[in-house]
């Protein structure tokens, strides 16, 4: 058996990232086939149990060290990790240090199963860990080892609260090892973000880091050479190197990996600016009125599950008879059809208080995963303006896309990627076929007492909500707190009304 725990990909260049993979038909076929078998061909946790004995062995020595000696040892590990990579010996030594300082600074040394989870993350896999098993603490093992080797680590959370909380909570561990921690929060000025990204380990949300990457791509739009960037730096603060936020995409540890990497995989992330020339509001009003005259199933097909609308042959024929031309959208029939399809989407696929709400007379997008408003975001290709017409709001200037990417494409550009979640086996196939990520189920520290009851399916939504309210009431009578998860803000508010 090899003495290497894993083979790290050390970053090179001024902005290290993985080149976008272009798969041929055979490669795509192989990836899909691999994804089919991935749920059943998964590494077992016993493959990683060597780390437990390794850490225990080094722990006897580390336990006798002073805080200053632990810091000195971590400094000695830096060049060794960089030179030798993640050998079993070096990984065990590093984990032992992290475990010891976690016990001293937080009073919670890592459990044996968390050592296994940390190794899973370090090896670029997804650790499936039950709720309450300490994923936040587990991530510090891999993050500290990577950071000591010189790799910039992004620990990705789903919201600002978790990014701030986890960074503050885990900072004592990193600081005891001589590592700097940064936190990225929404609304931070660029200079503060630059400083946070230059830390050894940065806590941030998936949205913030992805949009910051897009901002860097705008700065580097013509992909200048390293030599050219260094020459530009001679010009001072206005050089492109000094405008960059990130240090590239070196390694990401993604919390709630199934949600971020799969559920939101195709979510488009777009940076836009005001388009050249304002299009008259009449264009959008005419499109909405024209769309209202079309008949579902005869003129267009609506797929709510896929969030898509498409004109039929009959519908396209009707659109050609409309005696108006969408100024600014091109003179061809294709452009007219596109605008009508967008108008149909605005009418039938986007609902107030679900995808958006009206605040101060303006349309504001609701993040369907967090329920938060995204005041600085707008839909593209005229959709935002069409919804404004639909809701009788003032029509704003249409925006043109400057940069865009999906989470799927973004996370595939990291040189190293791993994740944590409580529910990964259901998406193990997709994680492999899209990201080449294996799933490892990490054992629990103690036997599980949780009882899984069978799903209940109802023919009508009303009956479903009645059952939810009844169940909540019964559990409340027993003195048990209840957390109810819903798919949207609208559903949460509806349930709140029913329970009140």
C-alpha positions in Angstrom: 0.0 0.0 0.0 1.3 3.4 -0.9 2.6 5.7 1.8 0.9 8.6 0.2 -2.4 9.8 1.7 -3.2 11.8 -1.4 -1.4 13.6 -4.2 -2.0 17.3 -4.0 -2.2 19.6 -7.0 0.0 22.5 -6.0 -1.0 25.8 -7.6 1.2 27.4 -10.2 0.9 30.7 -12.1 -0.5 34.1 -11.1 -4.2 32.9 -11.2 -4.2 29.1 -10.8 -7.4 27.4 -11.9 -8.3 24.3 -13.9 -8.9 24.7 -17.6 -12.4 23.9 -18.6 -12.7 20.3 -19.7 -14.0 19.7 -23.2 -15.3 16.1 -23.3 -15.9 14.2 -26.5 -18.8 11.8 -27.0 -16.9 8.8 -25.6 -15.7 10.7 -22.6 -19.2 11.9 -21.8 -20.6 8.4 -22.3 -18.0 7.0 -19.9 -18.7 9.7 -17.3 -22.5 8.9 -17.5 -21.8 5.2 -17.1 -19.5 5.8 -14.2 -22.3 7.9 -12.6 -24.7 5.0 -12.9 -22.5 2.7 -10.9 -21.1 5.4 -8.5 -23.8 4.9 -5.8 -22.7 1.2 -5.5 -19.0 1.5 -6.1 -18.0 3.8 -3.2 -14.8 3.8 -1.0 -15.6 2.3 2.4 -14.6 4.2 5.6 -12.2 1.4 6.6 -9.9 2.6 3.8 -9.3 5.8 5.9 -9.1 4.3 9.4 -5.3 4.3 9.4 -5.5 8.0 10.2 -6.9 7.2 13.7 -4.0 5.2 14.8 -1.6 7.6 13.1 -3.0 10.6 15.0 -3.0 8.6 18.3 0.6 7.8 17.8 1.6 11.4 17.3 -0.8 12.6 19.8 1.3 11.3 22.7 4.1 13.6 21.6 1.9 16.6 20.8 0.1 16.3 24.1 3.3 17.2 25.9 4.1 20.3 23.7 3.5 23.8 24.8 1.5 26.2 22.6 4.7 27.7 21.4 6.2 24.3 20.5 3.0 23.4 18.6 3.4 26.6 16.6 7.0 25.8 15.9 6.1 22.3 14.8 3.4 23.6 12.4 6.0 26.0 10.9 8.4 23.0 10.3 5.6 21.1 8.6 5.1 23.8 5.9 8.1 23.1 3.8 7.8 19.3 4.4 4.2 19.2 3.1 5.2 21.4 0.1 8.2 19.2 -0.6 6.9 15.7 0.1 3.2 16.1 -0.5 0.5 14.5 1.7 2.3 11.4 2.9 0.6 9.4 5.7 3.3 10.4 8.1 2.9 14.2 7.5 -0.9 14.1 7.4 -1.1 12.2 10.7 1.3 14.7 12.3 -0.7 17.7 11.0 -4.0 16.2 12.1 -2.6 15.4 15.5 -1.6 19.1 15.9 -5.1 20.3 14.8 -6.8 17.9 17.1 -4.7 19.0 20.1 -5.3 22.7 19.6 -9.0 22.1 19.0 -9.1 20.5 22.5 -7.1 23.3 24.1 -8.8 26.3 22.4 -12.3 25.0 21.9 -12.6 22.2 24.4 -13.7 19.8 21.7 -10.9 17.6 20.2 -11.8 15.8 17.0 -13.5 12.4 17.4 -12.0 9.5 15.6 -14.8 9.6 13.0 -14.1 13.2 12.4 -10.4 12.3 11.6 -11.8 9.9 9.0 -14.0 12.7 7.6 -11.1 15.1 7.5 -9.0 12.6 5.5 -11.9 12.1 3.1 -12.0 15.9 2.4 -8.3 16.1 2.1 -8.4 13.4 -0.6 -10.9 15.3 -2.7 -14.1 13.4 -1.9 -17.5 14.1 -0.5 -18.0 13.0 3.1 -21.5 12.0 4.0 -21.9 12.9 7.6 -25.1 12.8 9.6 -26.5 16.0 11.1 -24.9 16.8 14.4 -21.7 14.9 13.7 -19.6 18.1 13.5 -18.9 18.8 9.9 -17.7 22.3 10.7 -15.0 21.0 13.1 -14.1 18.2 10.7 -13.3 20.6 7.9 -10.6 22.2 9.9 -8.4 19.1 9.6 -8.3 19.2 5.8 -8.2 23.0 5.6 -5.3 23.3 8.0 -3.3 20.6 6.2 -3.9 22.2 2.8 -3.2 25.7 4.0 0.1 24.6 5.7 1.2 23.2 2.3 0.7 26.6 0.7 -2.7 25.9 -0.9 -5.3 28.7 -0.6 -8.5 27.1 0.8 -12.1 28.3 0.4 -14.6 26.9 2.8 -17.9 27.4 1.1 -21.1 27.8 3.2 -24.6 28.6 2.0 -25.2 31.9 3.7 -23.4 34.9 5.3 -24.4 33.9 8.8 -22.7 30.5 8.6 -19.6 32.0 6.9 -19.2 34.5 9.8 -20.1 32.1 12.5 -17.8 29.2 11.3 -14.9 31.5 10.7 -15.1 33.1 14.2 -15.7 29.7 15.8 -12.8 27.8 14.2 -10.3 30.7 14.0 -8.6 29.7 17.3 -7.5 26.4 15.8 -6.0 28.0 12.7 -4.3 30.8 14.6 -2.7 28.3 17.0 -1.1 26.7 13.9 0.1 30.1 12.5 -2.6 30.3 9.8 -4.7 33.4 8.9 -8.4 33.3 8.4 -10.5 35.6 6.2 -14.3 36.0 5.9 -16.2 37.2 2.8 -19.6 38.8 3.4 -22.1 40.4 1.1 -21.5 44.1 0.6 -17.8 44.1 1.6 -15.7 46.7 -0.3 -13.2 45.3 -2.8 -10.2 46.1 -0.6 -11.6 44.2 2.3 -12.4 41.2 0.1 -8.8 41.2 -1.3 -7.4 41.0 2.2 -9.8 38.2 3.1 -8.9 36.2 0.1 -5.2 36.6 0.8 -5.7 34.7 4.1 -4.6 31.1 4.2 -8.2 30.0 4.7 -11.3 32.0 3.6 -14.9 31.3 4.6 -17.4 32.5 2.1 -20.7 31.7 0.4 -21.0 30.0 -2.9 -22.7 33.1 -4.4 -20.0 35.6 -3.2 -17.0 33.6 -4.3 -18.6 32.8 -7.7 -19.5 36.4 -8.4 -16.0 37.6 -7.3 -14.6 35.1 -9.7 -16.7 36.6 -12.5 -15.4 40.1 -11.5 -11.9 38.8 -11.9 -12.7 37.3 -15.2 -13.9 40.7 -16.4 -10.6 42.2 -15.3 -8.8 39.3 -17.1 -11.1 39.2 -20.1 -8.3 38.8 -22.7 -6.4 36.2 -20.6 -3.1 38.1 -20.5 0.1 36.2 -20.0 1.9 36.1 -16.7 4.8 38.2 -18.1 2.3 40.8 -19.3 0.6 41.0 -15.9 3.9 41.5 -14.1 4.9 44.3 -16.5 1.5 45.9 -15.9 2.2 45.8 -12.2 5.0 48.3 -12.7 2.2 50.9 -13.5 1.1 50.8 -9.9 -2.3 50.4 -8.3 -4.2 50.4 -11.6 -2.6 47.3 -12.9 -4.9 44.3 -13.4 -3.0 42.2 -10.8 -3.9 44.8 -8.1 -7.6 44.7 -9.1 -8.0 41.0 -8.7 -9.9 39.7 -5.7 -9.1 36.0 -5.6 -5.8 34.2 -5.7 -7.3 31.8 -8.3 -9.3 28.7 -7.6 -7.0 26.4 -5.6 -9.1 24.2 -3.2 -12.7 24.4 -2.1 -14.4 22.5 0.7 -18.1 22.8 0.1 -20.6 22.5 3.0 -24.1 21.2 2.0 -22.4 19.9 -1.1 -25.6 18.2 -2.5 -27.4 21.6 -2.5 -24.6 23.7 -3.9 -23.1 21.3 -6.4 -26.3 19.5 -7.6 -29.5 21.4 -6.7 -28.0 24.7 -7.8 -25.7 23.3 -10.4 -27.2 25.0 -13.4 -28.2 28.3 -11.7 -26.9 31.0 -14.0 -24.7 33.6 -12.3 -24.6 36.8 -14.3 -22.9 40.2 -14.1 -24.6 42.7 -16.3 -24.5 46.4 -17.1 -26.9 48.8 -18.7 -27.4 48.0 -22.3 -26.5 50.3 -25.1 -29.6 52.4 -25.8 -32.8 52.3 -23.9 -35.6 50.3 -25.4 -39.1 51.9 -25.2 -41.4 50.4 -22.6 -44.0 50.0 -25.4 -41.9 47.0 -26.7 -42.4 45.1 -23.5 -46.0 46.1 -23.2 -46.8 44.9 -26.7 -45.0 41.6 -26.0 -47.0 41.0 -22.9 -50.3 41.7 -24.6 -49.3 39.5 -27.5 -48.4 36.7 -25.2 -51.7 37.0 -23.4 -53.5 36.3 -26.7 -51.8 32.9 -27.2 -53.5 29.7 -26.1 -51.7 27.1 -24.0 -51.1 23.7 -25.6 -52.1 25.1 -29.0 -49.7 28.0 -29.3 -47.1 27.1 -26.7 -46.1 24.3 -24.4 -45.4 25.1 -20.7 -43.3 22.9 -18.5 -43.4 24.1 -14.9 -41.1 21.3 -13.7 -38.4 22.4 -16.1 -39.3 26.0 -15.8 -39.4 26.3 -19.6 -41.9 27.6 -22.3 -41.7 26.9 -26.0 -43.8 28.1 -28.9 -45.4 25.4 -31.1 -45.5 25.6 -34.9 -48.9 27.1 -34.7 -47.7 29.7 -32.1 -44.7 30.7 -34.2 -47.1 31.2 -37.1 -49.3 33.5 -35.0 -46.3 35.5 -33.8 -45.3 36.1 -37.4 -48.7 37.8 -38.0 -48.1 40.3 -35.2 -47.6 43.7 -36.8 -44.9 45.0 -34.4 -41.2 44.7 -34.3 -39.2 44.5 -31.0 -36.9 47.5 -31.4 -33.5 46.7 -30.0 -34.1 43.0 -30.2 -33.2 42.5 -33.8 -35.3 42.6 -36.9 -35.6 38.8 -37.4 -38.5 36.6 -36.6 -36.3 34.6 -34.2 -35.8 37.6 -32.0 -39.5 38.3 -32.0 -40.2 34.7 -31.0 -37.6 34.9 -28.2 -39.2 37.9 -26.7 -42.7 36.4 -26.8 -41.4 33.2 -25.1 -39.8 35.5 -22.4 -43.2 37.2 -22.1 -44.9 33.9 -21.6 -42.4 33.0 -19.0 -43.0 36.2 -17.2 -46.7 35.5 -17.2 -46.8 31.9 -16.3 -43.5 30.8 -14.7 -42.7 33.7 -12.4 -45.1 34.5 -9.5 -45.1 37.4 -7.1 -44.0 36.5 -3.5 -42.4 33.3 -4.9 -39.7 34.2 -7.4 -39.9 38.0 -6.7 -41.7 40.6 -4.7 -42.5 44.3 -5.2 -40.7 46.7 -2.9 -40.8 50.4 -3.3 -42.4 50.0 -6.7 -39.5 47.8 -7.9 -39.2 44.1 -8.8 -36.8 42.4 -6.4 -35.7 38.8 -7.0 -36.1 36.2 -4.2 -33.4 33.7 -3.8 -35.4 30.4 -3.8 -32.8 28.6 -1.7 -32.5 31.2 1.1 -35.6 33.3 0.8 -33.5 36.4 0.9 -33.9 39.4 -1.5 -31.3 40.0 -4.1 -31.8 43.7 -4.5 -28.8 44.1 -6.8 -29.7 41.3 -9.3 -32.0 41.4 -12.3 -33.1 38.8 -14.9 -31.6 39.1 -18.4 -32.8 39.1 -22.0 -35.7 41.4 -21.3 -37.3 39.1 -18.7 -37.0 41.6 -15.9 -38.6 44.4 -17.9 -41.5 42.1 -18.9 -42.2 41.2 -15.3 -42.2 44.9 -14.5 -44.8 45.5 -17.2 -46.8 42.5 -15.9 -46.9 44.0 -12.4 -47.4 47.6 -13.7 -44.1 48.8 -12.3 -41.8 51.4 -13.9 -39.8 49.8 -16.7 -36.0 49.9 -16.1 -33.2 49.9 -18.6 -32.5 46.5 -20.1 -29.1 45.1 -19.0 -26.5 43.3 -21.1 -24.4 40.4 -19.8 -20.8 41.1 -19.2 -19.9 37.7 -17.6 -21.8 34.6 -16.7 -21.1 31.1 -15.4 -23.1 28.3 -13.7 -22.1 26.7 -10.4 -21.4 23.5 -12.2 -18.8 25.2 -14.5 -17.4 27.3 -11.7 -16.7 24.5 -9.2 -15.2 22.3 -11.9 -12.5 25.0 -12.3 -11.1 24.5 -8.8 -7.8 22.6 -8.8 -9.1 20.6 -5.8 -12.6 20.1 -4.6 -14.3 18.2 -1.8 -17.5 18.5 0.2 -19.7 17.6 3.2 -23.3 16.9 3.4 -25.8 14.7 5.3 -27.4 13.4 2.2 -25.0 12.5 -0.6 -25.7 8.9 -1.6 -28.8 9.9 -3.5 -26.7 12.2 -5.7 -23.6 10.1 -5.8 -24.0 9.4 -9.5 -24.3 13.0 -10.4 -21.4 14.0 -8.2 -19.2 11.5 -10.0 -20.4 12.2 -13.6 -20.2 16.0 -13.2 -17.3 16.6 -10.8 -15.5 13.2 -10.5 -16.2 13.3 -6.8 -16.6 10.0 -4.9 -18.9 9.8 -1.9 -17.7 8.2 1.4 -20.2 7.5 4.2 -18.5 8.5 7.4 -19.6 6.5 10.5 -21.3 8.2 13.3 -19.5 8.8 16.6 -22.3 7.0 18.5 -25.2 4.7 17.4 -28.0 6.6 15.8 -31.3 6.8 17.7 -33.1 8.7 15.0 -36.2 7.0 13.7 -37.0 7.3 10.0 -40.7 7.1 9.3 -42.1 6.3 5.8 -43.0 9.1 3.5 -46.7 10.1 3.1 -48.1 11.1 -0.3 -51.3 13.1 -0.7 -53.4 13.6 -3.8 -54.2 17.2 -2.8 -52.0 19.9 -1.3 -54.7 20.9 1.2 -54.7 17.4 2.7 -50.9 17.5 2.9 -50.9 20.7 4.9 -53.7 19.4 7.2 -51.4 16.4 8.0 -48.4 18.7 8.6 -50.4 20.9 11.0 -51.8 17.9 12.8 -48.4 16.3 13.2 -46.8 19.5 14.5 -49.6 19.9 17.0 -49.2 16.3 18.3 -45.4 16.7 18.7 -45.9 20.1 20.4 -48.2 18.5 22.9 -45.4 16.1 23.8 -43.1 19.1 24.5 -40.9 18.4 21.5 -39.6 21.3 19.3 -40.4 21.0 15.6 -38.6 22.3 12.6 -40.6 22.3 9.3 -38.8 22.8 6.0 -40.6 24.1 3.0 -39.6 24.8 -0.6 -40.4 28.5 -0.7 -41.1 31.6 1.4 -44.7 31.4 0.1 -45.1 27.9 1.4 -43.7 28.9 4.8 -46.1 31.8 5.1 -49.0 29.6 4.1 -48.1 27.1 6.8 -47.7 29.9 9.3 -51.2 31.1 8.6 -52.6 27.5 9.0 -50.9 27.0 12.3 -52.1 30.3 13.7 
